[in-house]
Structure formats: structure tokens, C-alpha cells
């Protein structure tokens, strides 16, 4: 673990886990705001002990909130929670370099590219996405990954 990566994790593992669980509870609450019926996903980006962004999966601003078509399949234009959170940071004066991403589901490979490019250095997630390619990319990119186990 590099010095930069070490700086984003508390020295006390028990304290880090308490914070991880608290932020994940908030991400789970944020997921409830999603209008998607197949899967509700929430995300928080935390930097220097502050929440700098949040997101949930849904349609782009100005579109109807229907995430799925009549066939039950998710529309191709639905944004994933982490993409929404990263895009919010991009619109702000903040940046995600060195931040931690709390995500209720691990990212897909497309969103993993956004995570890497945004400078996020740590991912904490609950449920694994069906395709592990996103996690593999993040590991290869040097992102610290933690899967929270149920309490």
C-alpha cells in the first residue's frame, strides 16, 4: 500500500469499519430514491472525512423516471449510481482524487473506468455485480477494494 493510499484509511481498523458501515447505510438510503424497479443502487463519495457527492441509478435529468421498458429490461440510457456521483463532482469545484466510493453494488466495467479516471483510490461495496470485470480493472488500477459483509 502506498503512502497516498494509506492516508485514506484510518489507522484503527475497527474505527474504519464503523465509518464504512455508517457511510454504507447512507448509500443504502440514497438507493431508495431510485425509480428503477429491477435494482436500486446508491453511491457516496467521501473525501477528507466529508461527503462530496452522492448518486443513485436513474435516467438523465429531464427524462421520465421510468428506468425499464415494458419488457422489464433497463433502458440503455439509465445512469449508474457511481456515474451520477462522479458527474456531480465534475460539475462542482471539488474533485474525487484520493476519495473513497461507497457503493451498494460493485461497479460494472464501464463505470470502473470512470472511477479510475476520477482519481478515486478506495471502493467499499456490499453486493457483487454479476460481471467481476469492473472489480478486476479497479484492482489492476491500484484501487483498494473492500467488500462489507452483513453484520
C-alpha atoms as an extended CHARMM CRD file, in Angstrom:
* protein
*
       151  EXT
         1         1  UNK       CA              0.0000000000        0.0000000000        0.0000000000  PROA      1               0.0000000000
         2         2  UNK       CA              1.4620000000        3.3560000000       -0.9960000000  PROA      2               0.0000000000
         3         3  UNK       CA              1.6490000000        6.3170000000        1.3520000000  PROA      3               0.0000000000
         4         4  UNK       CA             -1.1080000000        8.0770000000       -0.5900000000  PROA      4               0.0000000000
         5         5  UNK       CA             -3.3960000000        5.0630000000       -0.3320000000  PROA      5               0.0000000000
         6         6  UNK       CA             -2.5700000000        4.6020000000        3.3460000000  PROA      6               0.0000000000
         7         7  UNK       CA             -3.6450000000        8.1880000000        4.0430000000  PROA      7               0.0000000000
         8         8  UNK       CA             -7.2730000000        7.4300000000        3.1640000000  PROA      8               0.0000000000
         9         9  UNK       CA             -7.6710000000        4.5800000000        5.6600000000  PROA      9               0.0000000000
        10        10  UNK       CA             -7.8960000000        5.0640000000        9.4270000000  PROA      10              0.0000000000
        11        11  UNK       CA             -5.0430000000        3.6240000000       11.4680000000  PROA      11              0.0000000000
        12        12  UNK       CA             -7.6020000000        1.8750000000       13.6830000000  PROA      12              0.0000000000
        13        13  UNK       CA             -9.3290000000       -0.8680000000       11.6200000000  PROA      13              0.0000000000
        14        14  UNK       CA            -12.3270000000       -1.0150000000       13.9940000000  PROA      14              0.0000000000
        15        15  UNK       CA            -12.8810000000        2.7350000000       13.6250000000  PROA      15              0.0000000000
        16        16  UNK       CA            -12.5600000000        2.4570000000        9.8270000000  PROA      16              0.0000000000
        17        17  UNK       CA            -15.1760000000       -0.2960000000        9.7600000000  PROA      17              0.0000000000
        18        18  UNK       CA            -17.5860000000        1.8100000000       11.8370000000  PROA      18              0.0000000000
        19        19  UNK       CA            -17.2300000000        4.6700000000        9.3630000000  PROA      19              0.0000000000
        20        20  UNK       CA            -17.5290000000        2.3010000000        6.3890000000  PROA      20              0.0000000000
        21        21  UNK       CA            -20.7530000000        0.8550000000        7.7570000000  PROA      21              0.0000000000
        22        22  UNK       CA            -22.1910000000        4.2860000000        8.5600000000  PROA      22              0.0000000000
        23        23  UNK       CA            -21.4650000000        5.6170000000        5.0630000000  PROA      23              0.0000000000
        24        24  UNK       CA            -22.8360000000        2.4120000000        3.5180000000  PROA      24              0.0000000000
        25        25  UNK       CA            -26.0930000000        2.8340000000        5.4640000000  PROA      25              0.0000000000
        26        26  UNK       CA            -26.3500000000        6.2830000000        3.8980000000  PROA      26              0.0000000000
        27        27  UNK       CA            -25.6810000000        4.8380000000        0.4270000000  PROA      27              0.0000000000
        28        28  UNK       CA            -28.4470000000        2.2930000000        1.0210000000  PROA      28              0.0000000000
        29        29  UNK       CA            -30.8340000000        5.1070000000        1.9420000000  PROA      29              0.0000000000
        30        30  UNK       CA            -29.8010000000        7.0120000000       -1.1840000000  PROA      30              0.0000000000
        31        31  UNK       CA            -30.5310000000        3.8980000000       -3.2820000000  PROA      31              0.0000000000
        32        32  UNK       CA            -34.1540000000        4.0910000000       -2.1260000000  PROA      32              0.0000000000
        33        33  UNK       CA            -34.5010000000        7.3390000000       -4.1150000000  PROA      33              0.0000000000
        34        34  UNK       CA            -34.0400000000        5.4350000000       -7.3750000000  PROA      34              0.0000000000
        35        35  UNK       CA            -37.1170000000        4.9530000000       -9.5410000000  PROA      35              0.0000000000
        36        36  UNK       CA            -35.6640000000        1.7610000000      -11.0310000000  PROA      36              0.0000000000
        37        37  UNK       CA            -37.6030000000       -1.3830000000      -10.2060000000  PROA      37              0.0000000000
        38        38  UNK       CA            -35.0760000000       -4.0970000000      -11.1600000000  PROA      38              0.0000000000
        39        39  UNK       CA            -32.2640000000       -2.8430000000       -8.9480000000  PROA      39              0.0000000000
        40        40  UNK       CA            -31.8130000000        0.2040000000       -6.7240000000  PROA      40              0.0000000000
        41        41  UNK       CA            -28.1920000000        1.2890000000       -6.3150000000  PROA      41              0.0000000000
        42        42  UNK       CA            -26.7760000000        4.0900000000       -4.1730000000  PROA      42              0.0000000000
        43        43  UNK       CA            -23.3580000000        5.7550000000       -4.0830000000  PROA      43              0.0000000000
        44        44  UNK       CA            -21.4850000000        8.2010000000       -1.8610000000  PROA      44              0.0000000000
        45        45  UNK       CA            -18.0820000000        9.7390000000       -2.4750000000  PROA      45              0.0000000000
        46        46  UNK       CA            -16.2120000000       10.6890000000        0.6910000000  PROA      46              0.0000000000
        47        47  UNK       CA            -13.0220000000       12.7320000000        0.7790000000  PROA      47              0.0000000000
        48        48  UNK       CA            -11.1590000000       14.0050000000        3.8250000000  PROA      48              0.0000000000
        49        49  UNK       CA            -13.9980000000       12.8910000000        6.1010000000  PROA      49              0.0000000000
        50        50  UNK       CA            -16.6800000000       14.7650000000        4.1130000000  PROA      50              0.0000000000
        51        51  UNK       CA            -19.3350000000       13.5360000000        1.7150000000  PROA      51              0.0000000000
        52        52  UNK       CA            -18.5430000000       15.3750000000       -1.5110000000  PROA      52              0.0000000000
        53        53  UNK       CA            -21.0890000000       13.6740000000       -3.7510000000  PROA      53              0.0000000000
        54        54  UNK       CA            -23.9360000000       11.1970000000       -3.8970000000  PROA      54              0.0000000000
        55        55  UNK       CA            -25.8650000000        9.3850000000       -6.5650000000  PROA      55              0.0000000000
        56        56  UNK       CA            -28.3480000000        6.6880000000       -7.3950000000  PROA      56              0.0000000000
        57        57  UNK       CA            -29.2120000000        4.8970000000      -10.6030000000  PROA      57              0.0000000000
        58        58  UNK       CA            -31.7460000000        6.6010000000      -12.8170000000  PROA      58              0.0000000000
        59        59  UNK       CA            -32.4710000000        8.4130000000      -16.0290000000  PROA      59              0.0000000000
        60        60  UNK       CA            -30.7030000000       11.6150000000      -17.0900000000  PROA      60              0.0000000000
        61        61  UNK       CA            -32.1130000000       14.9260000000      -15.8780000000  PROA      61              0.0000000000
        62        62  UNK       CA            -35.2020000000       15.9100000000      -17.8440000000  PROA      62              0.0000000000
        63        63  UNK       CA            -36.1530000000       12.3590000000      -18.8490000000  PROA      63              0.0000000000
        64        64  UNK       CA            -39.1280000000       10.4420000000      -17.4410000000  PROA      64              0.0000000000
        65        65  UNK       CA            -38.1290000000        8.4270000000      -14.3640000000  PROA      65              0.0000000000
        66        66  UNK       CA            -39.0010000000        5.1060000000      -15.9980000000  PROA      66              0.0000000000
        67        67  UNK       CA            -35.7930000000        3.0540000000      -15.8870000000  PROA      67              0.0000000000
        68        68  UNK       CA            -37.2550000000       -0.0630000000      -17.5000000000  PROA      68              0.0000000000
        69        69  UNK       CA            -39.2220000000       -0.6410000000      -20.6670000000  PROA      69              0.0000000000
        70        70  UNK       CA            -42.4340000000       -2.6240000000      -20.9750000000  PROA      70              0.0000000000
        71        71  UNK       CA            -40.2600000000       -5.7250000000      -21.4720000000  PROA      71              0.0000000000
        72        72  UNK       CA            -38.7890000000       -5.2080000000      -17.9870000000  PROA      72              0.0000000000
        73        73  UNK       CA            -35.2950000000       -4.5300000000      -19.3300000000  PROA      73              0.0000000000
        74        74  UNK       CA            -33.3360000000       -1.4770000000      -18.2040000000  PROA      74              0.0000000000
        75        75  UNK       CA            -33.1480000000        1.3170000000      -20.7740000000  PROA      75              0.0000000000
        76        76  UNK       CA            -29.6500000000        1.7640000000      -22.2230000000  PROA      76              0.0000000000
        77        77  UNK       CA            -29.5510000000        5.4280000000      -21.1940000000  PROA      77              0.0000000000
        78        78  UNK       CA            -30.0220000000        4.8320000000      -17.4560000000  PROA      78              0.0000000000
        79        79  UNK       CA            -27.0510000000        6.1690000000      -15.4920000000  PROA      79              0.0000000000
        80        80  UNK       CA            -25.4780000000        4.0400000000      -12.7930000000  PROA      80              0.0000000000
        81        81  UNK       CA            -25.2420000000        5.4350000000       -9.2550000000  PROA      81              0.0000000000
        82        82  UNK       CA            -21.4560000000        5.8290000000       -9.2970000000  PROA      82              0.0000000000
        83        83  UNK       CA            -21.5650000000        7.5930000000      -12.6690000000  PROA      83              0.0000000000
        84        84  UNK       CA            -24.1280000000       10.0380000000      -11.2910000000  PROA      84              0.0000000000
        85        85  UNK       CA            -21.9760000000       10.7120000000       -8.2180000000  PROA      85              0.0000000000
        86        86  UNK       CA            -18.8020000000       11.1910000000      -10.2910000000  PROA      86              0.0000000000
        87        87  UNK       CA            -20.6000000000       13.5010000000      -12.7290000000  PROA      87              0.0000000000
        88        88  UNK       CA            -21.8690000000       15.6150000000       -9.8200000000  PROA      88              0.0000000000
        89        89  UNK       CA            -18.2750000000       16.0780000000       -8.6690000000  PROA      89              0.0000000000
        90        90  UNK       CA            -17.2950000000       17.0620000000      -12.2070000000  PROA      90              0.0000000000
        91        91  UNK       CA            -19.9380000000       19.8270000000      -12.1500000000  PROA      91              0.0000000000
        92        92  UNK       CA            -18.6470000000       21.1530000000       -8.8220000000  PROA      92              0.0000000000
        93        93  UNK       CA            -15.4510000000       22.8600000000       -7.7200000000  PROA      93              0.0000000000
        94        94  UNK       CA            -14.3820000000       19.6740000000       -5.9130000000  PROA      94              0.0000000000
        95        95  UNK       CA            -12.5280000000       16.6290000000       -7.2110000000  PROA      95              0.0000000000
        96        96  UNK       CA            -12.5080000000       12.9610000000       -6.2490000000  PROA      96              0.0000000000
        97        97  UNK       CA             -8.7330000000       12.4200000000       -6.1810000000  PROA      97              0.0000000000
        98        98  UNK       CA             -7.9070000000       10.2140000000       -3.2160000000  PROA      98              0.0000000000
        99        99  UNK       CA            -11.5620000000        9.7480000000       -2.2350000000  PROA      99              0.0000000000
       100       100  UNK       CA            -13.4760000000        6.6550000000       -1.1630000000  PROA      100             0.0000000000
       101       101  UNK       CA            -16.5090000000        5.4740000000       -3.1240000000  PROA      101             0.0000000000
       102       102  UNK       CA            -19.2430000000        3.7340000000       -1.1270000000  PROA      102             0.0000000000
       103       103  UNK       CA            -21.3990000000        1.7010000000       -3.4660000000  PROA      103             0.0000000000
       104       104  UNK       CA            -24.2370000000       -0.6850000000       -2.6810000000  PROA      104             0.0000000000
       105       105  UNK       CA            -23.2360000000       -2.8620000000       -5.6790000000  PROA      105             0.0000000000
       106       106  UNK       CA            -19.7720000000       -3.2480000000       -7.1680000000  PROA      106             0.0000000000
       107       107  UNK       CA            -19.2770000000       -1.3020000000      -10.4060000000  PROA      107             0.0000000000
       108       108  UNK       CA            -19.6190000000       -2.5870000000      -13.9430000000  PROA      108             0.0000000000
       109       109  UNK       CA            -16.5900000000       -2.3660000000      -16.2340000000  PROA      109             0.0000000000
       110       110  UNK       CA            -17.7780000000        0.8880000000      -17.8440000000  PROA      110             0.0000000000
       111       111  UNK       CA            -18.2350000000        2.6380000000      -14.5030000000  PROA      111             0.0000000000
       112       112  UNK       CA            -14.9170000000        1.2430000000      -13.2750000000  PROA      112             0.0000000000
       113       113  UNK       CA            -13.2120000000        3.2620000000      -15.9960000000  PROA      113             0.0000000000
       114       114  UNK       CA            -14.9010000000        6.3900000000      -14.6340000000  PROA      114             0.0000000000
       115       115  UNK       CA            -13.8270000000        5.5150000000      -11.0950000000  PROA      115             0.0000000000
       116       116  UNK       CA            -10.1990000000        5.1710000000      -12.1950000000  PROA      116             0.0000000000
       117       117  UNK       CA            -10.2250000000        8.3860000000      -14.2390000000  PROA      117             0.0000000000
       118       118  UNK       CA            -11.7990000000       10.3440000000      -11.3780000000  PROA      118             0.0000000000
       119       119  UNK       CA             -8.8930000000        9.5110000000       -9.0670000000  PROA      119             0.0000000000
       120       120  UNK       CA            -10.9180000000        7.5630000000       -6.5000000000  PROA      120             0.0000000000
       121       121  UNK       CA             -8.4780000000        5.4000000000       -4.5420000000  PROA      121             0.0000000000
       122       122  UNK       CA            -10.7610000000        3.2140000000       -2.4410000000  PROA      122             0.0000000000
       123       123  UNK       CA            -14.0110000000        1.3340000000       -3.0690000000  PROA      123             0.0000000000
       124       124  UNK       CA            -16.2780000000       -0.1090000000       -0.3910000000  PROA      124             0.0000000000
       125       125  UNK       CA            -19.2470000000       -2.1670000000       -1.6380000000  PROA      125             0.0000000000
       126       126  UNK       CA            -21.9010000000       -4.5980000000       -0.3750000000  PROA      126             0.0000000000
       127       127  UNK       CA            -23.1290000000       -6.7580000000       -3.2480000000  PROA      127             0.0000000000
       128       128  UNK       CA            -21.0810000000       -8.0030000000       -6.1850000000  PROA      128             0.0000000000
       129       129  UNK       CA            -22.1880000000       -7.1480000000       -9.7190000000  PROA      129             0.0000000000
       130       130  UNK       CA            -22.7600000000      -10.1690000000      -11.9840000000  PROA      130             0.0000000000
       131       131  UNK       CA            -19.6060000000       -9.4390000000      -14.0360000000  PROA      131             0.0000000000
       132       132  UNK       CA            -16.3990000000       -9.1760000000      -11.9610000000  PROA      132             0.0000000000
       133       133  UNK       CA            -14.5180000000       -7.3930000000      -14.7910000000  PROA      133             0.0000000000
       134       134  UNK       CA            -15.0890000000       -3.9860000000      -13.1780000000  PROA      134             0.0000000000
       135       135  UNK       CA            -13.5300000000       -5.0660000000       -9.9010000000  PROA      135             0.0000000000
       136       136  UNK       CA            -10.6230000000       -6.6650000000      -11.7680000000  PROA      136             0.0000000000
       137       137  UNK       CA             -9.9560000000       -3.4060000000      -13.6060000000  PROA      137             0.0000000000
       138       138  UNK       CA            -10.0170000000       -1.4110000000      -10.3610000000  PROA      138             0.0000000000
       139       139  UNK       CA             -7.6220000000       -3.8630000000       -8.6680000000  PROA      139             0.0000000000
       140       140  UNK       CA             -5.2510000000       -3.6210000000      -11.6320000000  PROA      140             0.0000000000
       141       141  UNK       CA             -5.5240000000        0.1820000000      -11.4010000000  PROA      141             0.0000000000
       142       142  UNK       CA             -4.4260000000        0.2040000000       -7.7700000000  PROA      142             0.0000000000
       143       143  UNK       CA             -7.7840000000        0.9510000000       -6.1410000000  PROA      143             0.0000000000
       144       144  UNK       CA             -8.1660000000       -0.5060000000       -2.6380000000  PROA      144             0.0000000000
       145       145  UNK       CA            -11.3050000000       -2.6440000000       -2.5650000000  PROA      145             0.0000000000
       146       146  UNK       CA            -13.2920000000       -3.6780000000        0.5000000000  PROA      146             0.0000000000
       147       147  UNK       CA            -16.4240000000       -5.7920000000        0.4800000000  PROA      147             0.0000000000
       148       148  UNK       CA            -18.5460000000       -5.2160000000        3.5740000000  PROA      148             0.0000000000
       149       149  UNK       CA            -20.0380000000       -8.3750000000        4.9960000000  PROA      149             0.0000000000
       150       150  UNK       CA            -23.5070000000       -8.2510000000        6.5850000000  PROA      150             0.0000000000
       151       151  UNK       CA            -23.4580000000       -7.5600000000       10.3260000000  PROA      151             0.0000000000
